[in-house]
Amino acid sequence: MFFLFRRLTLVTITLLATSNAYAAIVNGPMLGHIDMREASVWIQADRPSLVRIAYSEDGSSGTTQWSLPYETINTLGNTATITLENVEAGKNYSYQVELNGELTNKSGTFTTPTYYHERTPPPDFRIAVGGAHYAVEEGFEPPYRTLGGGYGVFSEIASSSPDLMLWVGNTAHLRESDWASKSGILKRYAHARAVPEISHFLGNIPNYATWGNSDFSTSNAGHFYTFRQDTEASFKAFWPRPAEVATLQGIATRFRRADVDFFMLDVRSYRNDTPDSTESPQILGKEQINWLRQEIIRSKATFKIIVAGNPILNPADSPENLSFADREHTALLQMLREERISGLFFISGGKYYGELTRLVHANSYNLYDLTVGPLTASPEQDSKELNFFRMPGSSTFEQQFALIDVSGPEEDRQLTIRVMSMEGKELWNREIKASQLQPAGQ
């Protein structure tokens, strides 16, 4: 049976190599989720191709490992997410992409998380966070306006040596030319991924993403959007998820790193912010909130970081904030209080400026929401919203990224937040200890 599989594989490679002699990788590789015993690598070819990944442990005299082959297809933009199954915890690996039977020069490195549980204190690590990414495309830009730039920021992020990157929405910026066709959506995603400065960064740092308004459709469309299936398929093709939640629609997912659980929410698939007189607005949906409740109650992590493509705690009455669905928002916060969940911290995107929101609770601990402004998209010069909970000194009206260090001894873990300019200059910082995120009496 193995001999037959190998023979069929070789035949397939030969046929693809013959018919696609000039196939090339147009985007990637990009690292997806890296776990202790599994890793994922994403690539995009320019036509249907057969892709494999060769990988090996650094400094090891063992043989090279190979992923299973994956055949790309036009309907998913010839993207591939390939799983590497033969990795172990706490090891350094190098990998290289094979296309149609020929090794390419597309390569990268990654490190698997260490297995520290009941052996050592949790390891420190660094999170990079990026907001809106806009890739300028000739022929589709409005006259006399520059909506994106500053792509050297990816070198600044890489130089800070993060252990993972969170993209918090608006990574593609679909426009009128793209909305009504799947091929148009895929082309725009591919163009956003093709910025030259992003290449090395993506190939050597694990990337995790949720979507915002501009990754989805026209302004504030949601559950009833006609082309929702196409935008969802396109997002999933370009942003591999750590896990698929079988009980939910859309792109919600979760993953863990050291003593931090990350919950990435979907602010589009359940959205209905223009209901009729018999309904109330919803953004997250009852099913997703129930999923979050079940998952977060079971979490034993020191920090539970909830990530969304819209601000979570901003109270301003705008469809760009979760508080617009006021009943749903109240129910979410009430659930978090009643379950007495410790270690909550929120990260959000969807804005073209940044801020830190603090919600003061009389009977529980204060909640914080770090809204990260645009990465390469043009920033707004002021806030059109009155956020009564914005912390003084945290407003940022320029291109930016954030670094969050999770550090400290096991009994005194903390989050150190730094918001950085595109040149790598610190704009402001805050420190939040795990001991500050504890319900009364714990």
N, C-alpha and C positions, 0 to 999 in steps of 0.2 A: 504493500500500500504506500509506504514512504517513497519507494523507488518510482511508483507511478506518479505521485504528487510532484516529486522532484523533476521528473521528465516533463510533465505538463507545465510546470513553472518555467523550465528552460525553454520550452516551445513558445510559451506566451511571451517571454522576454525577447526571444529571437524575432517573433512576428512584430512585436511593438517596436523593437529597435529598427527593423527593416522599414516599417511603414512610417516611423517617426524619427528618421535619422537626424533631424535637426531640432528635436525637442529640447527645451531648455527650462530651467527653473527661473521663474520670473520674480518670485517673492519667497522669502524664508532662506534658511530654516528659522523657525521660531520655537522656543521652548514653551510647552504648556505646563500642565501640572507635573511636578516632580515629587514622588512619594518615596518611602523607604525602600520599596521593592518593585517599583514601576515608574517609568518616565514616559512622557509623550513629546513628540516632535511634529511640528506642522510645516508643510511646504506647499507651494503652488507652482504647477507646471504650466506651460503655455498651450498644451494640447493633451489629449488622453495619453497617459504614460504609466509605466509600472515603476513604482518607487519602493526602495528599501533603505534601511538605515544600518550602517555598520558602526559598531560601538565597542569600546574596550575600556577596562579600568586602567587608569593612569598608573604607570610603574609596574603593571602586572605582566608577567611573562606568558599568561594564558592566551588562548586563541581569541580572535575577533568574534564577537557575537553579531548575529544578524536578526533584524526584525522580520516578521512575515511580510511578503510583498503586498502592496496596495495599489490598485489600479484607479487612477483618477478619471473623472467623467466631466463632460462639459456642463451638465446641469448644476454642478456644484462648483463651477469655476475652476475645475481641475485642481482642487485643493485636496490635501490628504493629511489626516492626523494619524500618526503611526505610533503604536505602543511598543515600548522597549520593556520586555518582561524579565530579563535576566540581569537585574541590578540589585544591589544590596545596600543596606543603610550605612550612612557615613562614609561613602566612597566618592572619589573623583573620577569622572568619565569624560572621554572624548568621543565624538561621533562624526560621521561623514555620510553624506547623502549619495545614494546610487540611483541613477535615472536610466531606465531601460537597459540595465545590465552594465552600465559604465559608471565608475566612481567619478563624482564631480569634485570641484574645489569648494563646495558648500559644506561647511563644518562648524562645529562649536564644542563647548564644554559645559558640564553641569556637575553639581554636587548633590548627592542624595542627603536628606535629613538624617541626623544621627538618632539611634534608638537609645533614648536616655531614660525611659520610664522605669522607675524604681531602681535606677542605677546611679544616676547623677542628677544634679539640679537641671532644670530646663535651660537649654542654650539660649543665649542672646541672639537676636537677629534684627535685620533692618528691612523695613517696608518702604518702597517708593510708591507714590500715588500721583497719577496724572489725570488731568481733566480733559477738556475738549481738544481734539487733534484735528487740524484742518490742513489738507494737502491741496495747494493751489493747482488748478488744472486749466491750461490754456484753452481758450474758446468757450469756457463756461463761467468765467468770472464777471461780476458787474464792473462797468467802467469806472475808473478813477477811485477804486477801492481795493485795498489789500486785506483779504480776510484771513490770511494765514502766513506763517513764516517763523523764523527763529528755530530752525530744525537742529541747530547745534546743541539745543537743550538736551538731546538724547546722549550726547557725549558727557555732559555735566552729570546727568543721572547715573550713567555707567561709572563715572569716576568716583561716585560716592559709594560704590560697591554694595548695592542693595541685594538682599537675598531673594526678593520677589518684587514684582511690579503689579499694582492694581490700576486698572483703567476704569474710571468711574463714569463712563458715558460720553456720547457724542464723539465717537472715534472715526466716523466715516463722513458725516455731513452730506447726506443725500440731498439732491435738489430736484427741480422740476423735470430735468432730463432723465432722472433715474426712477422716480416714484412708481411709474405705471408698468414697469417691465422687470422681470427677474434678471435678465441680462444686463440691464442698466444698473440695477442695484449691485450686482456682482462686480461690474466694471468699476463702480465708485469705490467699493471696498478694496478692490485690487489696487486702485490708484493711491488710496490712502496708505496702504501697506508698502508701496513702492518707493517712498521717500528714501533716498540713498543713505542718509545719516542714521536711519533707524535699523539698518541691517545687522550690524555687529551687536547692537544692544539687544535685539530680539533673540538672537541665536545663542545668547549666553546667560540670560536671566529669565526665570520662569514668569510667564505672563498670565494674568487672570482679568477678565473683563465682564462688565455688565453694560447694558445699553441705556441710552438716553433718547430724547426726542429726535435728534438729528440722525440717529442710527436706524430709525424706524419708518418715518413717513413725514407727512405734512404735520403742521403744528398740533400737538396734543391729541392726535389720533390714538386709538387704542383697540379694545376688544372687537369692535365692529368694523375695523378698517378692512377694506376690500382686499388689499394686497398683503395682509398681515402674514399669511403663510409664506410668501416669497421673502419678506424681510427677515422673518424668523429663520428660515432655512439658510439665508445668506449670512446672517450673524453667526449661526452655529458653524457654518463652513469655515469662517475666518477666525473664530474665537473658540477653540476647543474648551470644554468644561470639565472640571474634575469629576463630576458625577451628574447623571441625569436623574431628576426627581420624577419617578414614574407617575405619581399621583397629581402632578401639576402640569398645566399648560406653560409654554414659554421657556424661559432660560434660567430660572432660579437654580442655584446650586450652593454647595458648601464644601469647605475643605479645612484642614487643620495644618498648622505649622507650630512646632514646639508646644507651648502651653496656650496657644491662641486658636480659637475656632472662628472661621470667617463664614458669614452667611450673606450671600450675594442675591439681592432681591430683584424682581422684575417689575418695573413700574409702567409697563406697556400692555402686556397680554391681558390683564384684567381691567384695564382702565375704561371707565365710562364717566367722563367729567362733564357731559351734557345730557344728563338723564331727564326723563319726563317728570311730570308733577307727582307721580306715584313712587318715585325712587329717589335715593340719595346718591351723590357722587361716590364713586369708588376708584381707587388707584391700585391698591394691592390685591383686593379681592379676599373674600372670606377664606377660600381654600388655602391661599398662600399664607395668610396670617395664622391659620391653624397649623400648617406645616411648620412655620417658624416657631410657634409655641411648643410643639412637640419636640422639635430638635433642640431648642435652646434650654428647655427644662432638663433634658438628658445630658447636656454639655457639662463636663467637669473642668473645662478650661479656665485658666485664670482670667483671661479677657475673652469676651464674646463681641467680635467686631461685626457690625451689621452695615453692609454696603448697599447703596441704592443710587440710581441715576437721577434722583431728585432729592433736595434737602428733606430731612426727616423731621427736624425739630423747628425749623423756621416757621413762625406763626403767621406770616403774611398771607393774605387771601389771594393766592395765585395758583392756577393749575400747575405751575412749575414746582409747587411744594406739596408734600403729602398732606399737610394740614388743610388743603382745599377740600379734601374729602373728610369733613370735620367729624362726622360720626365714626367713620372707620379709623381715623387718626386717634380719636379719643379712646376707642376700644383697644387699639394697639397699645397705647401707653398705659391704659388701665390694666391690661393683661400683664404687661411687664412688671408693674408695681405689685399686683396681687400675687404673682408667682415668686416674688422676692428673689429675682435673678440678680446675681452679683456680676460685676465686671463688664457691664455694657458700655460700649463705645460705638459711635456712629461715624461713618465716612460717606460723603455724598458728592455728587457732581451735578451737572445740569445747569450751572450758572457760569457766567463769563466774568465773574469776580470771585474772590474767596473770602471766607470768614469762619470764625469759630462761634457756634451757638451754644449757649449754656441754658438749660431748662432747670430752674430751681424748684425742688420738691420739698414741701413742708414735712412730709411723713416718710421720705425716702432720700436717697442720695441724689445729687445733681447729675443730670445727663448732659453729655457733650456730643455735638455733631460738627465734625470738621468738613466744611464744604470747600473743595479744592477748585480753584478757578482754572482758566484755560491754559493748556499746555503749549500748543502751537497756533490755536485760533486767536483771533484778535480780541482783546479784552474790552469790557465796558469800562467807562471812565468814572462811573458812579453807580450806586445802588438805587434802583427805582422802587425798592421795597423798604418798608419800615419794619425792621426786625428788632423788636424790643429786647430780644434775648441775646443779641450779638455782643460778644465780649469786647470791651474797649481795646483798641490797638490791633485787632485781628483782621480788619478790612484790608484787602489787597486788590488793587485795580491794575494789574499788569500780568503778563504771562508768567507762569509759576509752576512749581511742582512741590510736593511735600515729602519729607522723610520722617518716618516714625520708627524710633528705636525701642524695641522691647528688651528690657534689661533688668539687672538687679538680682540679688539672691532670691531663692525660692520663697522666702517668707516676706519679701519686700519688693515685689516686681513693680515696674513702672513703665509708662509710655512717655517717651520724650518726643514731642512734636516740633518739627522745624519746617517752616514754609520758606521756600527758596525762590530766588529770581531765576530767570533763564540763564544768567551768567554764573549761577551758583552762589550768589550772595544771600545770606540769611536775612529774611524780612521780619520774622518774629518767631518766638518759640514759647512753648508751654510744657509743663511737666505734670502728668497726672498719675498718681500712685494707685495701685490696686486697692489699697486700704481706703481710698476715697470713694471707691465704687462698691460699697458694701451696704446692704439694707440695715436699718437700725436693728440692733440686737444680735448681729452676726459678728 
